[in-house]
Amino acid sequence: QVQLVESGGGLVQAGGSLRLSCVVSGRTFSTYAIGWFRQAPGKEREFVAGIGWNTANTAYVDSVKGRFTISRDNARNTAYLQMNSLKPEDTAVYYCAADRRASRISSEYAYWGQGTQVTVSS
């Protein structure tokens, strides 16, 4: 069984930064792709960033390119989402997800964390 636990969310002013962490249980973390998704109130869950088992393979939604960076530390079973220059429209619950194949589609991920709230004030 694979379990994911996110942390690092909080309240920050516009222009500020946060780093989200996603700790994944299990000894096969290095073989999983990781995706970060977010869901704002009244909106559908959207893809934010993804990283393959190979750390050179990353993808971002256009709205966060140049501001967010996804990374992973396979030795620590942890994935990260560094978020800089945050905007009020980044406010959402952020989820990490894991599966064998990288995807921008949430339904293709088998394992999910519980989510962490990010609130950006103007």
Secondary structure as GFF3:
##gff-version 3
##sequence-region A 1 122
A	DSSP	beta_strand	4	7	.	.	.	ID=ss1
A	DSSP	beta_strand	10	13	.	.	.	ID=ss2
A	DSSP	beta_strand	18	24	.	.	.	ID=ss3
A	DSSP	three_ten_helix	29	31	.	.	.	ID=ss4
A	DSSP	beta_strand	33	39	.	.	.	ID=ss5
A	DSSP	beta_strand	46	51	.	.	.	ID=ss6
A	DSSP	beta_strand	58	60	.	.	.	ID=ss7
A	DSSP	three_ten_helix	62	64	.	.	.	ID=ss8
A	DSSP	beta_strand	68	73	.	.	.	ID=ss9
A	DSSP	three_ten_helix	74	76	.	.	.	ID=ss10
A	DSSP	beta_strand	78	83	.	.	.	ID=ss11
A	DSSP	three_ten_helix	88	90	.	.	.	ID=ss12
A	DSSP	beta_strand	92	99	.	.	.	ID=ss13
A	DSSP	three_ten_helix	106	108	.	.	.	ID=ss14
A	DSSP	beta_strand	111	112	.	.	.	ID=ss15
A	DSSP	beta_strand	116	121	.	.	.	ID=ss16
###
